[in-house]
Amino acid sequence: MLRYLVTLQAKDREGLVEQIAHSVSRHGGHWLDSELRHIDGIFAAILLLEVPSASWDELIESLELLDGISLTYAKTTKPPAKNKHVSYSLVAYDRPGLVHEISNKISALGINIEHMSTRYESASHTGIALFRADFNVSMKDALDGERLTQSLHSIGDDVVLDNLSL
């Protein structure tokens, strides 16, 4: 079995996930992990699949035949799990460049972002534009959590950071 990370995009429509799942199943694939989103009328998916090597080319052909699908893929390997995985939630006033500031602070500490989901919200009581990010990171050192918290709070007084892994 080979492992592949597959990304798909198409104009959103009913039944699209079922069509993708049917293709994977029909070709003996195992759907290991995924993120599926609908954003501004576009369906976007990231899939981690295990597929028998003899079926891989046929699976890709099958997916490419789905109406309007664009896709990319890369062969992967299962990495050894050594690091501590921690989840956070961050809220701040929305402003341009905030994702860059956050990712820069995390990267500067040598911490890897494994998953990040962001969204724009309006504060219910004031209507102020808020930025919310939920993210998972992989840390090598026991002190990385403290350094990360200090670094992200240095972005501004409006930053609220919760460690969800406690």
DSSP file with accessible surface (Angstrom, degrees, kcal/mol):
  #  RESIDUE AA STRUCTURE BP1 BP2  ACC     N-H-->O    O-->H-N    N-H-->O    O-->H-N    TCO  KAPPA ALPHA  PHI   PSI    X-CA   Y-CA   Z-CA
    1    1 A M              0   0  128      0, 0.0     2,-0.3     0, 0.0    28,-0.0   0.000 360.0 360.0 360.0 136.1    0.0    0.0    0.0
    2    2 A L  E     -A   51   0A  40     49,-3.1    49,-2.8    75,-0.0     2,-0.5  -0.797 360.0-136.5-105.9 148.7    1.2    3.5   -0.9
    3    3 A R  E     +AB  50  76A  50     73,-0.6    73,-2.9    -2,-0.3     2,-0.4  -0.906  25.7 178.0-107.0 132.9    0.3    6.6    1.0
    4    4 A Y  E     -AB  49  75A  24     45,-2.7    45,-2.9    -2,-0.5     2,-0.6  -0.989  26.9-142.5-134.7 142.5   -0.6    9.8   -0.9
    5    5 A L  E     -AB  48  74A  70     69,-2.8    69,-1.8    -2,-0.4     2,-0.4  -0.925  28.7-170.1 -98.8 121.7   -1.7   13.3    0.1
    6    6 A V  E     -AB  47  73A   0     41,-3.1    41,-3.2    -2,-0.6     2,-0.4  -0.946  10.6-163.5-118.5 132.4   -4.3   14.4   -2.4
    7    7 A T  E     -AB  46  72A  48     65,-2.6    65,-1.9    -2,-0.4     2,-0.4  -0.954  12.0-174.7-114.8 137.6   -5.8   17.9   -2.8
    8    8 A L  E     -AB  45  71A   1     37,-2.5    37,-2.5    -2,-0.4     2,-0.3  -0.976   8.6-178.1-131.4 145.2   -9.0   18.5   -4.7
    9    9 A Q  E     +AB  44  70A 110     61,-2.2    61,-2.5    -2,-0.4     2,-0.3  -0.996  15.4 144.6-140.8 143.3  -10.9   21.6   -5.8
   10   10 A A  E     -A   43   0A   5     33,-1.8    33,-3.3    -2,-0.3     2,-0.2  -0.968  57.7 -78.8-164.2 160.7  -14.2   22.0   -7.7
   11   11 A K  E     -A   42   0A 163     -2,-0.3    31,-0.2    31,-0.2    30,-0.1  -0.506  66.2-103.5 -62.4 131.7  -17.2   24.1   -7.8
   12   12 A D        +     0   0   62     29,-2.5     2,-0.3    -2,-0.2    -1,-0.1  -0.306  54.9 154.9 -66.7 142.1  -19.3   22.9   -4.9
   13   13 A R    >   -     0   0   75     -3,-0.1     3,-1.3    29,-0.0     2,-0.0  -0.971  47.4 -80.5-158.8 159.1  -22.3   20.6   -5.7
   14   14 A E  T 3  S+     0   0  196     -2,-0.3     0, 0.0     1,-0.2     0, 0.0  -0.347 110.2  19.8 -62.5 141.5  -24.4   18.0   -4.0
   15   15 A G  T 3> S+     0   0   43      1,-0.0     4,-2.2     3,-0.0    -1,-0.2   0.424  82.0 121.8  85.0  -0.8  -22.9   14.5   -4.0
   16   16 A L  H <> S+     0   0    3     -3,-1.3     4,-2.3     2,-0.2     5,-0.2   0.929  75.1  48.5 -65.1 -44.3  -19.3   15.5   -4.6
   17   17 A V  H  > S+     0   0   61      1,-0.2     4,-3.0     2,-0.2     5,-0.2   0.927 111.3  51.6 -62.2 -41.2  -17.9   13.9   -1.4
   18   18 A E  H  > S+     0   0  119      1,-0.2     4,-2.7     2,-0.2    -1,-0.2   0.909 108.7  51.1 -62.3 -40.9  -19.8   10.7   -2.2
   19   19 A Q  H  X S+     0   0   70     -4,-2.2     4,-2.1     2,-0.2    -1,-0.2   0.917 112.9  45.4 -62.7 -42.8  -18.4   10.6   -5.8
   20   20 A I  H  X S+     0   0    1     -4,-2.3     4,-2.4     2,-0.2    -2,-0.2   0.947 114.0  48.3 -65.2 -48.0  -14.8   11.0   -4.4
   21   21 A A  H  X S+     0   0   38     -4,-3.0     4,-2.8     1,-0.2     5,-0.2   0.886 109.7  53.6 -61.0 -38.2  -15.4    8.4   -1.7
   22   22 A H  H  X S+     0   0   93     -4,-2.7     4,-3.0    -5,-0.2    -1,-0.2   0.928 109.0  48.5 -63.2 -44.5  -16.8    6.0   -4.3
   23   23 A S  H  X S+     0   0    4     -4,-2.1     4,-1.3     2,-0.2     6,-0.2   0.925 113.0  47.7 -61.1 -45.0  -13.7    6.3   -6.5
   24   24 A V  H  <>S+     0   0    4     -4,-2.4     5,-2.9     1,-0.2     3,-0.4   0.951 115.7  44.3 -61.8 -47.7  -11.4    5.7   -3.6
   25   25 A S  H ><5S+     0   0   89     -4,-2.8     3,-2.0     1,-0.2    -2,-0.2   0.918 108.8  56.2 -63.6 -44.9  -13.4    2.7   -2.4
   26   26 A R  H 3<5S+     0   0  140     -4,-3.0    -1,-0.2     1,-0.3    -2,-0.2   0.789 108.7  48.8 -60.2 -27.1  -13.7    1.2   -5.9
   27   27 A H  T 3<5S-     0   0   21     -4,-1.3    -1,-0.3    -3,-0.4    -2,-0.2   0.157 122.2-103.3-102.1  18.1  -10.0    1.3   -6.3
   28   28 A G  T < 5 +     0   0   43     -3,-2.0    -3,-0.2     1,-0.2    -2,-0.1   0.667  68.9 155.1  75.1  17.7   -9.2   -0.4   -2.9
   29   29 A G      < -     0   0   17     -5,-2.9     2,-0.5    -6,-0.2    22,-0.2  -0.397  38.1-141.6 -80.8 154.9   -8.2    2.8   -1.3
   30   30 A H  E     -C   50   0A 101     20,-3.2    20,-2.3    -2,-0.1     2,-0.9  -0.978  11.4-141.4-117.0 118.8   -8.3    3.5    2.4
   31   31 A W  E     +C   49   0A  70     -2,-0.5    18,-0.2    18,-0.2     3,-0.1  -0.697  30.2 168.7 -81.8 103.7   -9.4    7.1    3.4
   32   32 A L  E     -     0   0A  58     16,-2.4     2,-0.3    -2,-0.9    -1,-0.2   0.869  57.7  -7.9 -88.9 -42.6   -7.1    7.8    6.4
   33   33 A D  E     +C   48   0A 103     15,-1.4    15,-3.0     2,-0.0     2,-0.3  -0.990  64.8 171.5-156.0 152.1   -7.5   11.5    7.2
   34   34 A S  E     -C   47   0A  38     -2,-0.3     2,-0.4    13,-0.2    13,-0.2  -0.996  26.3-152.9-163.3 158.7   -9.1   14.5    5.5
   35   35 A E  E     -C   46   0A  84     11,-2.0    11,-2.3    -2,-0.3     2,-0.4  -0.977  22.1-174.3-132.4 122.5  -10.2   18.1    5.7
   36   36 A L  E     +C   45   0A  63     -2,-0.4     2,-0.3     9,-0.2     9,-0.2  -0.979   8.8 172.9-121.9 130.3  -13.2   19.1    3.6
   37   37 A R  E     -C   44   0A 105      7,-2.9     7,-2.8    -2,-0.4     2,-0.5  -0.982  28.8-150.3-139.4 151.3  -14.3   22.7    3.2
   38   38 A H  E     +C   43   0A 105     -2,-0.3     2,-0.4     5,-0.2     5,-0.2  -0.987  27.5 171.5-116.8 115.0  -16.8   24.8    1.3
   39   39 A I  E >   -C   42   0A  87      3,-2.8     3,-2.0    -2,-0.5   -27,-0.1  -0.978  65.9 -25.0-132.1 119.3  -15.5   28.3    0.9
   40   40 A D  T 3  S-     0   0  161     -2,-0.4     3,-0.1     1,-0.3    -1,-0.1   0.869 126.9 -46.7  47.6  45.6  -17.2   30.9   -1.4
   41   41 A G  T 3  S+     0   0   31      1,-0.2   -29,-2.5   -30,-0.1     2,-0.4   0.484 116.5 112.4  82.3   1.4  -18.8   28.3   -3.5
   42   42 A I  E <   -AC  11  39A  72     -3,-2.0    -3,-2.8   -31,-0.2     2,-0.5  -0.911  58.6-144.0-110.6 133.3  -15.7   26.2   -3.9
   43   43 A F  E     -AC  10  38A  10    -33,-3.3   -33,-1.8    -2,-0.4     2,-0.4  -0.822  21.8-175.8 -90.9 130.4  -15.3   22.7   -2.5
   44   44 A A  E     -AC   9  37A  33     -7,-2.8    -7,-2.9    -2,-0.5     2,-0.4  -0.995   2.1-179.1-129.6 137.0  -11.7   22.1   -1.3
   45   45 A A  E     -AC   8  36A   3    -37,-2.5   -37,-2.5    -2,-0.4     2,-0.5  -0.994  18.6-165.6-138.1 142.3  -10.4   18.8    0.1
   46   46 A I  E     -AC   7  35A  83    -11,-2.3   -11,-2.0    -2,-0.4     2,-0.4  -0.998  23.2-176.0-121.8 122.1   -7.2   17.5    1.5
   47   47 A L  E     -AC   6  34A   0    -41,-3.2   -41,-3.1    -2,-0.5     2,-0.6  -0.962  23.5-154.7-124.0 137.9   -7.1   13.7    1.7
   48   48 A L  E     +AC   5  33A  30    -15,-3.0   -16,-2.4    -2,-0.4   -15,-1.4  -0.963  31.1 179.8-106.2 117.0   -4.6   11.2    3.1
   49   49 A L  E     -AC   4  31A   0    -45,-2.9   -45,-2.7    -2,-0.6     2,-0.5  -0.910  28.7-151.0-121.4 147.2   -5.1    7.9    1.3
   50   50 A E  E     +AC   3  30A  49    -20,-2.3   -20,-3.2    -2,-0.4   -47,-0.2  -0.979  29.6 174.6-110.7 127.5   -3.6    4.5    1.3
   51   51 A V  E     -A    2   0A   0    -49,-2.8   -49,-3.1    -2,-0.5   -22,-0.2  -0.997  38.5-105.2-137.3 137.7   -3.9    2.8   -2.0
   52   52 A P    >>  -     0   0   39      0, 0.0     3,-1.8     0, 0.0     4,-0.8  -0.393  35.1-125.4 -58.5 136.1   -2.6   -0.4   -3.5
   53   53 A S  G >4 S+     0   0   83      1,-0.3     3,-0.7     2,-0.2     4,-0.5   0.857 109.3  57.5 -56.9 -34.3    0.2    0.5   -5.8
   54   54 A A  G 34 S+     0   0   87      1,-0.2    -1,-0.3     2,-0.1     4,-0.3   0.728 110.5  44.3 -69.4 -18.7   -1.4   -1.4   -8.7
   55   55 A S  G <> S+     0   0   26     -3,-1.8     4,-2.3     1,-0.1    -1,-0.2   0.509  86.2  92.3-101.8  -8.2   -4.6    0.8   -8.4
   56   56 A W  H <X S+     0   0   10     -4,-0.8     4,-2.4    -3,-0.7     5,-0.2   0.931  86.6  45.9 -58.4 -51.9   -3.0    4.2   -8.0
   57   57 A D  H  > S+     0   0  113     -4,-0.5     4,-2.3     1,-0.2    -1,-0.2   0.904 113.9  49.9 -60.8 -39.7   -3.0    5.3  -11.7
   58   58 A E  H  > S+     0   0  114     -4,-0.3     4,-2.4     2,-0.2    -1,-0.2   0.880 109.1  52.1 -66.6 -37.9   -6.6    4.1  -12.1
   59   59 A L  H  X S+     0   0    0     -4,-2.3     4,-2.6     2,-0.2     5,-0.2   0.941 109.6  48.6 -63.3 -45.6   -7.8    6.0   -9.0
   60   60 A I  H  X S+     0   0    9     -4,-2.4     4,-2.7     1,-0.2    -2,-0.2   0.929 111.5  49.9 -61.7 -43.6   -6.2    9.2  -10.3
   61   61 A E  H  X S+     0   0  124     -4,-2.3     4,-1.2     1,-0.2    -1,-0.2   0.926 110.7  50.7 -58.7 -43.9   -7.9    8.8  -13.7
   62   62 A S  H  < S+     0   0   13     -4,-2.4     4,-0.4     1,-0.2     3,-0.3   0.914 112.2  45.9 -61.4 -44.3  -11.2    8.2  -12.0
   63   63 A L  H >< S+     0   0    0     -4,-2.6     3,-1.3     1,-0.2    -1,-0.2   0.897 108.9  55.2 -67.1 -39.3  -10.9   11.3   -9.9
   64   64 A E  H 3< S+     0   0  113     -4,-2.7    -1,-0.2     1,-0.3    -2,-0.2   0.760 100.3  61.5 -66.3 -22.6   -9.8   13.4  -12.8
   65   65 A L  T 3< S+     0   0  146     -4,-1.2    -1,-0.3    -3,-0.3    -2,-0.2   0.632  77.7 107.4 -78.9 -13.4  -13.0   12.4  -14.7
   66   66 A L  S X  S-     0   0   25     -3,-1.3     3,-1.8    -4,-0.4   -50,-0.0  -0.473  90.2 -91.7 -66.3 135.6  -15.2   14.0  -12.0
   67   67 A D  T 3  S-     0   0  127      1,-0.3    -1,-0.1    -2,-0.2    -2,-0.1  -0.228 100.1  -8.1 -57.3 120.3  -16.7   17.1  -13.5
   68   68 A G  T 3  S+     0   0   57      1,-0.2     2,-0.3    -4,-0.1    -1,-0.3   0.540  91.5 148.6  77.1   9.1  -14.7   20.3  -12.8
   69   69 A I    <   -     0   0   24     -3,-1.8     2,-0.4    -5,-0.2    -1,-0.2  -0.578  26.4-171.6 -80.0 134.4  -12.2   18.7  -10.4
   70   70 A S  E     +B    9   0A  65    -61,-2.5   -61,-2.2    -2,-0.3     2,-0.3  -0.972  17.5 176.9-116.8 141.8   -8.6   19.9  -10.3
   71   71 A L  E     -B    8   0A  31     -2,-0.4     2,-0.3   -63,-0.2   -63,-0.2  -0.981  22.1-172.0-146.0 155.5   -6.2   17.8   -8.2
   72   72 A T  E     -B    7   0A  87    -65,-1.9   -65,-2.6    -2,-0.3     2,-0.3  -0.931  13.8-173.7-135.7 161.6   -2.6   17.5   -7.0
   73   73 A Y  E     -B    6   0A 109     -2,-0.3     2,-0.3   -67,-0.2   -67,-0.2  -0.992  11.1-167.4-155.2 158.5   -1.0   14.7   -5.1
   74   74 A A  E     -B    5   0A  54    -69,-1.8   -69,-2.8    -2,-0.3     2,-0.2  -0.987  29.6-115.1-148.0 138.8    2.3   13.7   -3.5
   75   75 A K  E     -B    4   0A 134     -2,-0.3   -71,-0.3   -71,-0.2     2,-0.3  -0.511  40.6-170.4 -71.4 139.8    3.5   10.4   -2.1
   76   76 A T  E     -B    3   0A  41    -73,-2.9   -73,-0.6    -2,-0.2     2,-0.3  -0.788  17.4-147.0-125.6 171.3    4.0   10.4    1.6
   77   77 A T        -     0   0  119     -2,-0.3   -75,-0.0   -75,-0.1   -73,-0.0  -0.968  34.6-101.9-134.0 153.2    5.5    8.3    4.3
   78   78 A K        -     0   0  156     -2,-0.3     3,-0.1     1,-0.0   -75,-0.0  -0.639  41.6-139.3 -76.8 115.9    4.3    7.9    7.9
   79   79 A P        -     0   0   97      0, 0.0     2,-0.2     0, 0.0    -1,-0.0  -0.430  22.7-101.6 -74.5 150.3    6.7   10.1   10.0
   80   80 A P        -     0   0  102      0, 0.0     2,-0.9     0, 0.0     3,-0.3  -0.498  34.0-125.4 -69.1 137.2    7.9    8.8   13.4
   81   81 A A        +     0   0   94     -2,-0.2     3,-0.0     1,-0.2    -3,-0.0  -0.776  57.8 133.2 -89.1 107.6    5.9   10.4   16.3
   82   82 A K        +     0   0  172     -2,-0.9    -1,-0.2     2,-0.1     2,-0.1   0.601  47.3  80.3-120.9 -30.1    8.5   12.0   18.6
   83   83 A N  S    S-     0   0   59     -3,-0.3     2,-0.4     1,-0.1    57,-0.2  -0.425  80.1-107.0 -88.1 161.1    7.1   15.5   19.4
   84   84 A K  E     -D  139   0B 135     55,-2.5    55,-3.2    -2,-0.1     2,-0.5  -0.675  31.1-144.1 -82.7 135.1    4.5   16.7   21.7
   85   85 A H  E     -D  138   0B  98     -2,-0.4     2,-0.4    53,-0.2    53,-0.2  -0.893  21.4-179.9-106.7 128.0    1.3   17.8   20.0
   86   86 A V  E     -D  137   0B   3     51,-2.3    51,-2.8    -2,-0.5     2,-0.4  -0.977  16.1-146.3-132.0 141.2   -0.6   20.8   21.5
   87   87 A S  E     -D  136   0B  37     -2,-0.4    77,-2.6    49,-0.2    78,-0.8  -0.879  18.8-178.2-109.7 140.4   -3.8   22.5   20.4
   88   88 A Y  E     -DE 135 163B   2     47,-3.1    47,-2.4    -2,-0.4     2,-0.4  -0.934  19.0-153.1-133.3 157.0   -4.5   26.2   20.8
   89   89 A S  E     -DE 134 162B  11     73,-2.3    73,-3.0    -2,-0.3     2,-0.4  -0.999  18.1-171.9-127.7 130.4   -7.3   28.7   20.1
   90   90 A L  E     -DE 133 161B   1     43,-3.1    43,-2.7    -2,-0.4     2,-0.4  -0.980   6.8-176.8-126.4 136.6   -6.4   32.3   19.4
   91   91 A V  E     +DE 132 160B  27     69,-2.3    69,-2.9    -2,-0.4     2,-0.3  -0.996  16.1 149.9-130.6 136.8   -8.7   35.4   19.1
   92   92 A A  E     -D  131   0B   2     39,-2.0    39,-3.3    -2,-0.4     2,-0.2  -0.966  54.8 -74.9-153.3 165.5   -7.6   38.9   18.3
   93   93 A Y  E     -D  130   0B 124     -2,-0.3    37,-0.3    37,-0.2     2,-0.1  -0.472  61.6-107.5 -62.9 135.3   -9.0   42.0   16.5
   94   94 A D        +     0   0   67     35,-2.2    35,-0.1    27,-0.2    -1,-0.1  -0.414  54.4 150.5 -69.9 139.5   -8.9   41.3   12.8
   95   95 A R    >   -     0   0   68     -2,-0.1     3,-1.4    -3,-0.1    -3,-0.0  -0.961  50.5 -83.8-162.3 153.1   -6.2   43.2   10.8
   96   96 A P  T 3  S+     0   0  132      0, 0.0     0, 0.0     0, 0.0     0, 0.0  -0.323 111.0  23.6 -60.0 141.3   -4.2   42.6    7.7
   97   97 A G  T 3> S+     0   0   44      3,-0.0     4,-2.4     4,-0.0     5,-0.2   0.449  80.5 123.6  86.9   2.2   -1.0   40.5    8.2
   98   98 A L  H <> S+     0   0    3     -3,-1.4     4,-2.7     1,-0.2     5,-0.2   0.912  73.5  50.3 -67.0 -40.9   -2.2   38.7   11.3
   99   99 A V  H  > S+     0   0   66      1,-0.2     4,-2.8     2,-0.2     5,-0.3   0.919 111.1  51.2 -62.7 -38.2   -1.7   35.2    9.9
  100  100 A H  H  > S+     0   0  126      1,-0.2     4,-2.5     2,-0.2    -2,-0.2   0.929 110.2  48.5 -63.4 -44.6    1.8   36.3    8.9
  101  101 A E  H  X S+     0   0   64     -4,-2.4     4,-2.2     2,-0.2    -2,-0.2   0.937 114.4  45.8 -60.7 -45.5    2.6   37.6   12.4
  102  102 A I  H  X S+     0   0    0     -4,-2.7     4,-2.3     2,-0.2     5,-0.2   0.953 115.4  44.7 -63.8 -50.5    1.3   34.4   14.0
  103  103 A S  H  X S+     0   0   39     -4,-2.8     4,-2.7     1,-0.2     5,-0.2   0.875 112.2  53.5 -65.2 -33.6    3.1   32.0   11.7
  104  104 A N  H  X S+     0   0   88     -4,-2.5     4,-2.4    -5,-0.3    -1,-0.2   0.924 109.1  48.1 -65.6 -43.9    6.3   34.0   11.9
  105  105 A K  H  X S+     0   0   61     -4,-2.2     4,-0.8    -5,-0.2    -2,-0.2   0.916 114.9  45.6 -62.8 -43.1    6.2   33.9   15.7
  106  106 A I  H ><>S+     0   0    0     -4,-2.3     5,-1.8     1,-0.2     3,-0.9   0.941 114.2  47.6 -66.8 -46.1    5.6   30.1   15.7
  107  107 A S  H ><5S+     0   0   84     -4,-2.7     3,-2.2     1,-0.2    -2,-0.2   0.885 103.7  61.2 -63.4 -39.2    8.3   29.4   13.0
  108  108 A A  H 3<5S+     0   0   82     -4,-2.4    -1,-0.2     1,-0.3    -2,-0.2   0.777 103.0  52.5 -61.4 -24.4   10.9   31.5   14.8
  109  109 A L  T <<5S-     0   0   51     -3,-0.9    -1,-0.3    -4,-0.8    -2,-0.2   0.422 117.5-113.6 -89.2  -0.9   10.6   29.2   17.8
  110  110 A G  T < 5 +     0   0   46     -3,-2.2     2,-0.4     1,-0.3    -3,-0.2   0.746  69.3 143.8  74.6  24.1   11.2   26.1   15.5
  111  111 A I      < -     0   0    8     -5,-1.8     2,-0.5    28,-0.1    -1,-0.3  -0.795  45.1-134.0 -99.3 139.3    7.7   24.9   16.2
  112  112 A N  E     -F  138   0B  98     26,-1.7    26,-2.4    -2,-0.4     2,-0.6  -0.792   6.5-139.7 -98.4 128.7    5.8   23.2   13.4
  113  113 A I  E     +F  137   0B  51     -2,-0.5    24,-0.2    24,-0.2     3,-0.1  -0.775  23.6 175.4 -82.7 119.4    2.2   24.1   12.6
  114  114 A E  E     +     0   0B  95     22,-2.6     2,-0.3    -2,-0.6    23,-0.2   0.736  67.2   7.5 -96.2 -29.3    0.4   20.8   11.8
  115  115 A H  E     +F  136   0B  59     21,-1.6    21,-2.5     2,-0.0    -1,-0.4  -0.972  62.2 177.7-152.9 139.1   -3.1   22.1   11.4
  116  116 A M  E     -F  135   0B  57     -2,-0.3     2,-0.4    19,-0.2    19,-0.2  -0.972   4.4-178.0-147.5 131.1   -4.6   25.6   11.3
  117  117 A S  E     -F  134   0B  28     17,-2.9    17,-2.8    -2,-0.3     2,-0.3  -0.999  13.1-177.1-127.5 126.6   -8.2   26.7   10.7
  118  118 A T  E     +F  133   0B  55     -2,-0.4     2,-0.3    15,-0.2    15,-0.2  -0.882   5.1 173.5-124.0 157.0   -9.0   30.4   10.6
  119  119 A R  E     -F  132   0B  98     13,-2.2    13,-2.3    -2,-0.3     2,-0.4  -0.988  28.7-121.7-158.8 156.6  -12.2   32.5   10.3
  120  120 A Y  E     +F  131   0B 143     -2,-0.3     2,-0.3    11,-0.2    11,-0.2  -0.811  36.5 172.0 -98.1 135.0  -13.5   36.0   10.4
  121  121 A E  E     -F  130   0B  54      9,-2.6     9,-3.8    -2,-0.4     2,-0.5  -0.947  30.2-128.3-137.5 162.6  -16.2   36.8   13.0
  122  122 A S  E     -F  129   0B  72     -2,-0.3     7,-0.2     7,-0.2     2,-0.1  -0.951  35.9-111.6-110.2 132.6  -18.0   39.9   14.3
  123  123 A A     >  -     0   0   10      5,-2.8     4,-2.8    -2,-0.5     3,-0.2  -0.426  24.8-136.7 -61.7 130.6  -18.1   40.3   18.1
  124  124 A S  T  4 S+     0   0  124      1,-0.2    -1,-0.1     2,-0.2    -2,-0.0   0.849  98.3  40.1 -62.9 -35.0  -21.7   39.7   19.1
  125  125 A H  T  4 S+     0   0  160      1,-0.1    -1,-0.2     3,-0.1    -2,-0.1   0.730 133.6  17.3 -90.3 -20.9  -21.9   42.6   21.6
  126  126 A T  T  4 S-     0   0   77     -3,-0.2    -2,-0.2     2,-0.1     3,-0.1   0.599  87.5-127.5-124.4 -19.6  -19.9   45.2   19.6
  127  127 A G     <  +     0   0   47     -4,-2.8    -3,-0.1     1,-0.3     2,-0.1   0.523  53.2 155.9  79.4   4.1  -19.8   44.1   16.0
  128  128 A I        -     0   0   72     -6,-0.1    -5,-2.8    -5,-0.1     2,-0.3  -0.395  51.6-105.5 -65.7 139.2  -16.0   44.5   16.0
  129  129 A A  E     - F   0 122B  29     -7,-0.2   -35,-2.2   -35,-0.1     2,-0.4  -0.521  43.3-168.8 -69.6 125.0  -14.2   42.4   13.4
  130  130 A L  E     -DF  93 121B  27     -9,-3.8    -9,-2.6    -2,-0.3     2,-0.4  -0.906  16.5-147.8-118.4 147.8  -12.4   39.4   15.1
  131  131 A F  E     -DF  92 120B  11    -39,-3.3   -39,-2.0    -2,-0.4     2,-0.4  -0.934  17.2-170.6-109.3 131.9   -9.9   36.9   13.8
  132  132 A R  E     -DF  91 119B  61    -13,-2.3   -13,-2.2    -2,-0.4     2,-0.4  -0.992   5.0-178.9-126.2 134.2  -10.1   33.4   15.2
  133  133 A A  E     -DF  90 118B   0    -43,-2.7   -43,-3.1    -2,-0.4     2,-0.5  -0.999  10.4-169.1-131.8 132.1   -7.5   30.7   14.7
  134  134 A D  E     +DF  89 117B  45    -17,-2.8   -17,-2.9    -2,-0.4     2,-0.3  -0.989  25.9 166.7-114.5 127.0   -7.6   27.1   16.0
  135  135 A F  E     -DF  88 116B   0    -47,-2.4   -47,-3.1    -2,-0.5     2,-0.4  -0.987  31.6-146.2-146.6 152.8   -4.3   25.4   15.4
  136  136 A N  E     -DF  87 115B  53    -21,-2.5   -22,-2.6    -2,-0.3   -21,-1.6  -0.962  22.5-171.3-115.3 137.1   -2.3   22.3   16.4
  137  137 A V  E     -DF  86 113B   0    -51,-2.8   -51,-2.3    -2,-0.4     2,-0.5  -0.873  20.4-133.7-127.2 160.4    1.5   22.4   16.7
  138  138 A S  E     -DF  85 112B   7    -26,-2.4   -26,-1.7    -2,-0.3     2,-0.4  -0.970  25.6-166.1-115.6 121.7    4.3   19.9   17.2
  139  139 A M  E     -D   84   0B   6    -55,-3.2   -55,-2.5    -2,-0.5   -28,-0.1  -0.898  20.1-168.2-115.2 141.2    6.9   20.8   19.8
  140  140 A K  S    S+     0   0  162     -2,-0.4     2,-0.3   -57,-0.2    -1,-0.1   0.732  74.2  53.1 -91.2 -29.2   10.3   19.3   20.5
  141  141 A D  S >  S-     0   0   73      1,-0.1     3,-1.4   -57,-0.1     4,-0.4  -0.869  74.8-131.7-117.9 144.3   11.0   20.9   23.8
  142  142 A A  T 3  S+     0   0   96     -2,-0.3     3,-0.4     1,-0.3     4,-0.3   0.779 109.6  53.6 -63.0 -26.5    9.0   21.0   27.1
  143  143 A L  T 3> S+     0   0  104      1,-0.2     4,-2.1     2,-0.1    -1,-0.3   0.538  82.5  90.1 -86.8  -5.9    9.6   24.8   27.3
  144  144 A D  H <> S+     0   0   11     -3,-1.4     4,-2.9     1,-0.2     5,-0.2   0.859  81.1  58.2 -59.4 -36.3    8.2   25.5   23.8
  145  145 A G  H  > S+     0   0   17     -3,-0.4     4,-2.4    -4,-0.4    -1,-0.2   0.930 108.0  44.9 -61.4 -44.5    4.7   25.9   25.1
  146  146 A E  H  > S+     0   0  123     -4,-0.3     4,-2.4    -3,-0.2     5,-0.2   0.927 114.9  48.2 -65.2 -44.5    5.7   28.7   27.5
  147  147 A R  H  X S+     0   0   92     -4,-2.1     4,-2.5     2,-0.2    -2,-0.2   0.904 111.4  50.9 -63.6 -40.2    7.8   30.4   24.8
  148  148 A L  H  X S+     0   0    0     -4,-2.9     4,-2.8     2,-0.2     5,-0.3   0.938 109.6  49.8 -63.5 -45.3    5.0   30.1   22.3
  149  149 A T  H  X S+     0   0   46     -4,-2.4     4,-2.2     1,-0.2    -2,-0.2   0.942 113.5  45.6 -59.1 -47.6    2.5   31.7   24.7
  150  150 A Q  H  X S+     0   0  117     -4,-2.4     4,-1.2     1,-0.2    -1,-0.2   0.916 113.7  49.8 -62.4 -42.9    4.8   34.6   25.4
  151  151 A S  H  < S+     0   0   24     -4,-2.5     4,-0.3    -5,-0.2     3,-0.3   0.918 111.8  46.2 -65.3 -44.2    5.6   35.1   21.8
  152  152 A L  H >< S+     0   0    0     -4,-2.8     3,-1.4     1,-0.2     4,-0.4   0.883 109.3  54.9 -69.8 -34.6    2.0   35.2   20.6
  153  153 A H  H >< S+     0   0   79     -4,-2.2     3,-1.0    -5,-0.3     6,-0.2   0.788  96.5  67.8 -67.2 -23.6    0.9   37.5   23.4
  154  154 A S  T 3< S+     0   0   73     -4,-1.2    -1,-0.3    -3,-0.3    -2,-0.2   0.654  81.3  77.1 -71.6 -10.9    3.6   39.9   22.2
  155  155 A I  T <  S-     0   0   20     -3,-1.4     2,-0.3    -4,-0.3    -1,-0.2   0.867 115.5 -45.5 -65.4 -34.9    1.6   40.5   19.0
  156  156 A G    X   -     0   0   21     -3,-1.0     3,-1.4    -4,-0.4    -1,-0.3  -0.914  48.0 -98.1 172.5 161.0   -0.8   42.8   20.9
  157  157 A D  T 3  S+     0   0  175     -2,-0.3    -1,-0.1     1,-0.3    -3,-0.1   0.658 114.9  65.4 -67.0 -17.0   -2.8   43.3   24.0
  158  158 A D  T 3  S+     0   0   34    -65,-0.1     2,-0.4    -3,-0.0    -1,-0.3   0.539  75.4 111.3 -84.3  -5.6   -5.9   42.1   22.1
  159  159 A V    <   -     0   0    9     -3,-1.4     2,-0.5    -6,-0.2   -67,-0.2  -0.540  45.1-172.1 -77.4 124.9   -4.6   38.5   21.7
  160  160 A V  E     -E   91   0B  79    -69,-2.9   -69,-2.3    -2,-0.4     2,-0.5  -0.985   8.1-174.2-115.2 122.0   -6.5   35.9   23.7
  161  161 A L  E     -E   90   0B  20     -2,-0.5     2,-0.4   -71,-0.2   -71,-0.2  -0.974   6.3-171.5-123.9 126.2   -4.7   32.5   23.6
  162  162 A D  E     -E   89   0B  87    -73,-3.0   -73,-2.3    -2,-0.5     2,-0.7  -0.979  19.1-141.5-118.3 131.2   -6.1   29.3   25.1
  163  163 A N  E >   -E   88   0B  52     -2,-0.4     3,-0.6   -75,-0.2   -75,-0.3  -0.815  16.9-173.0 -85.8 114.0   -4.2   26.0   25.3
  164  164 A L  T 3  S+     0   0  103    -77,-2.6   -76,-0.2    -2,-0.7    -1,-0.1   0.482  71.7  71.2 -88.8  -2.9   -6.8   23.4   24.5
  165  165 A S  T 3         0   0   56    -78,-0.8    -1,-0.2    -3,-0.0   -77,-0.1   0.442 360.0 360.0 -93.7  -3.3   -4.6   20.4   25.4
  166  166 A L    <         0   0  181     -3,-0.6   -80,-0.0   -79,-0.2     0, 0.0  -0.255 360.0 360.0 -68.8 360.0   -4.5   20.9   29.1
